[in-house]
């Protein structure tokens, strides 16, 4: 497989990470996961907007823009002979120099790609709540940073549980998100999702739905009682939507007819 490193296409095995890489040493970097292909929603500009906002807060000079990213994804898809759905991972990190206090604002990036058969619509049988992982709201909690320990902790817990996915709560006890997805529920034909101040990552599919749904969707402080009384629960990320069949012993309806108008 080939990758693009700082605008240059090269075999992925030829890419080497230097020992002083700041993402490796300090988590001083960001990443985006972008899924494109037939019948997919184009979320690329949501990804670049989130990345640009995060880079500004970290005082990192963003090395690419939406147009450049779109061009590189086409080039890499062709180089790796991927014709169907494709999952891209863009990693951006500050160039080496300094300790906790960085010396530079310049950045490097790596773009990789893989074919994916992950369907846009799907389902999971059960959803639980993590007992070990917590997220906290801060100025960068909206972004995908290279420090993802809460999600690693939740992922390890899920492997030992009977659930297909776990909800992560914040320090106040509010529900924030799932391990790799944002959380939505439907009640009386209206949609709700944890507020940005819950500490959740502000996912690109979440942003798309909040924009398209307008008055039909609301960001809220989400409690267990809210979710227990929901008519439907679903999870969203860049790859698609997952309907939750059962939560806390209660079965839920499939909200496809309510969601379909936003994807036509």
C-alpha atoms as one frame of an Amber mdcrd trajectory, in Angstrom:
protein
   0.000   0.000   0.000   1.040   3.574  -0.665   0.655   6.679   1.490   1.152
  10.406   1.093   3.692  11.951   3.434   4.038  15.737   3.181   2.605  15.728
  -0.392   4.856  12.863  -1.582   3.468   9.432  -2.501   5.612   6.620  -1.134
   5.240   2.958  -0.122   3.862   2.880   3.400   6.683   0.603   4.552   9.172
   3.344   3.589   7.658   5.784   6.080   9.709   6.084   9.256   8.759   7.849
  12.473  11.654   9.718  14.069  12.263   9.184  17.787  11.633  12.872  18.599
   8.281  12.957  16.789   6.031  15.130  18.966   2.932  13.009  18.375   4.875
  10.004  19.666   6.435  11.866  22.608   3.631  14.210  23.667   0.500  13.410
  21.680   1.025  16.786  19.997  -1.085  16.117  16.941  -4.511  15.484  15.465
  -6.179  13.033  13.129  -9.254  12.696  10.956 -10.922   9.546   9.615 -12.748
  10.158   6.327 -14.923   7.642   4.498 -15.786   8.223   0.841 -17.327   6.177
  -1.925 -20.541   5.352  -3.776 -23.688   6.564  -2.010 -21.662   8.166   0.783
 -22.211  11.626   2.216 -19.292  13.931   1.396 -18.148  15.116   4.811 -14.659
  16.232   3.796 -15.270  19.924   4.493 -16.540  19.091   7.998 -13.284  17.236
   8.624 -11.109  20.107   7.395 -13.130  22.651   9.386 -12.648  20.660  12.595
  -8.961  20.148  11.862  -8.437  23.843  11.071 -10.142  24.916  14.312  -8.046
  22.496  16.377  -4.781  23.503  14.680  -5.529  27.159  15.440  -5.978  26.386
  19.146  -2.723  24.404  19.196  -0.866  27.086  17.230  -0.061  24.620  14.473
   0.189  25.825  10.890  -2.269  23.565   9.090  -0.388  22.092   6.127  -3.389
  21.351   3.862  -6.796  22.735   2.935 -10.028  21.078   1.765  -9.181  21.361
  -1.943  -5.704  19.917  -1.459  -7.060  17.098   0.716  -9.681  16.178  -1.878
  -7.041  16.024  -4.601  -4.703  13.868  -2.490  -7.495  11.430  -1.615  -8.206
  10.916  -5.320  -4.496  10.382  -6.033  -4.084   7.902  -3.196  -7.242   6.003
  -4.088  -5.871   5.589  -7.607  -2.376   4.654  -6.404  -3.822   1.933  -4.166
  -6.338   0.810  -6.806  -9.359   1.283  -4.524 -12.576   1.546  -6.533 -15.309
   1.164  -3.908 -15.722   2.691  -0.466 -12.470   3.982   0.977 -11.392   4.850
   4.502  -8.738   7.564   4.741  -6.812   8.488   7.861  -5.140  11.893   7.951
  -2.627  12.478  10.753  -1.138  15.905  11.418   1.561  16.563  14.008   3.799
  19.440  15.040   7.366  19.249  13.791  10.012  18.208  16.316  11.547  20.628
  18.768  11.140  21.475  22.440   9.709  19.544  25.347   6.214  20.286  26.675
   6.700  23.799  25.325   7.118  23.393  21.549   9.613  25.392  19.530   7.779
  25.257  16.199   4.374  25.887  14.663   5.091  23.995  11.422   3.589  20.564
  10.915   3.914  17.326   8.952   1.149  15.021   7.809   0.500  11.465   6.665
  -2.483  10.292   4.622  -3.243   6.566   4.410  -6.106   4.665   2.793  -7.822
   1.276   2.954 -10.783  -0.253   1.182 -13.792  -0.703   3.443 -17.022  -2.688
   3.177 -18.510  -1.064   6.285 -22.168  -0.335   5.376 -23.631   3.128   5.790
 -26.666   1.793   7.679 -26.294  -0.955  10.262 -27.257  -1.988  13.753 -25.901
  -3.239  17.060 -27.785  -5.532  19.406 -26.961  -3.909  22.724 -25.509  -0.774
  24.279 -24.113  -0.407  27.799 -22.424   2.283  29.891 -18.707   2.285  30.670
 -17.766   2.067  34.323 -14.101   2.923  33.785 -13.783   5.572  31.075 -14.567
   9.275  31.495 -14.344  12.319  29.239 -14.032  15.949  30.286 -14.977  19.113
  28.443 -12.069  21.376  27.503 -11.145  23.624  24.608  -9.975  20.702  22.452
 -12.523  18.062  23.449 -14.354  18.621  20.141 -11.345  17.364  18.141  -9.677
  14.033  17.491  -6.329  14.398  19.204  -3.555  11.830  19.296  -4.262  11.227
  22.953  -7.220   8.826  23.051  -6.754   7.020  26.376 -10.435   7.266  27.513
 -11.492   5.460  24.326  -8.765   2.840  24.730  -9.953   2.207  28.303 -13.565
   1.928  27.109 -12.535  -0.356  24.251 -10.748  -2.720  26.644 -13.787  -2.738
  28.914 -16.133  -3.486  26.021 -14.081  -6.544  25.063 -14.800  -7.993  28.505
 -18.489  -7.034  28.513 -21.631  -8.485  26.960 -22.322  -5.261  25.030 -21.600
  -4.316  21.425 -20.703  -0.743  22.392 -20.424   1.383  25.523 -21.479   4.930
  26.359 -18.820   7.101  27.981 -19.984   9.613  30.592 -18.375  12.856  31.728
 -17.249  13.995  35.169 -20.779  15.263  35.929 -22.356  11.922  35.154 -23.952
  13.072  31.904 -23.854  10.773  28.877 -21.336  12.063  26.326 -20.719   9.612
  23.472 -19.986   6.022  22.519 -16.489   4.611  21.993 -16.111   5.610  18.332
 -19.452   7.304  17.691 -21.687  10.160  18.675 -24.922   9.367  20.455 -28.418
  10.379  19.280 -31.865   9.487  20.492 -35.347  10.152  19.138 -38.397  11.040
  21.209 -41.753  12.022  19.690 -40.142  12.441  16.239 -37.545  14.918  17.536
 -33.819  14.190  17.805 -31.445  14.864  20.702 -27.681  14.510  21.126 -25.305
  15.318  24.007 -24.246  18.946  24.030 -20.734  19.871  22.944 -20.025  20.821
  26.561 -20.481  17.163  27.546 -16.894  16.584  26.406 -17.893  14.581  23.339
 -15.922  14.706  20.124 -17.911  16.820  17.677 -18.192  14.215  14.945 -18.599
  15.096  11.297 -21.796  13.062  10.808 -23.133  14.694  13.973 -22.346  18.120
  12.505 -24.031  17.157   9.229 -27.210  15.991  10.969 -27.417  19.011  13.268
 -27.107  21.252  10.228 -29.670  19.370   8.129 -32.194  18.737  10.902 -32.212
  22.359  12.077 -35.256  22.746  14.361 -35.761  18.976  14.586 -32.540  18.359
  16.539 -31.318  19.726  19.841 -28.135  19.486  21.891 -28.917  18.627  25.508
 -27.452  17.444  28.796 -28.288  13.769  28.418 -29.159  11.547  31.381 -29.761
   7.829  31.692 -33.489   8.473  32.189 -33.636  10.365  28.879 -32.129   7.422
  27.044 -34.249   4.839  28.853 -37.391   6.681  27.717 -36.261   7.173  24.107
 -38.277   5.912  21.153 -35.088   5.147  19.230 -31.316   5.321  19.792 -28.626
   5.458  17.128 -24.893   6.071  16.862 -23.180   8.143  14.175 -19.646   8.550
  12.867 -17.941   9.293   9.565 -18.603   5.741   8.377 -22.371   5.793   8.885
 -25.250   5.165  11.285 -25.855   2.309  13.725 -29.311   1.668  15.138 -29.297
   0.365  18.733 -31.779  -2.495  19.014 -31.833  -2.696  22.808 -30.866  -0.474
  25.745 -31.424  -1.252  29.425 -33.760  -4.108  28.617 -35.932  -2.037  26.300
 -36.218  -2.693  22.586 -36.189   0.256  20.195 -37.721   0.963  16.837 -35.582
   1.478  13.743 -35.637   5.220  12.948 -34.904   4.823   9.211 -38.083   6.529
   7.989 -37.282   9.549  10.173 -33.634   9.713   9.066 -33.966   8.943   5.363
 -35.080  12.471   4.327 -31.742  13.844   5.517 -29.733  11.541   3.242 -31.539
  12.002  -0.093
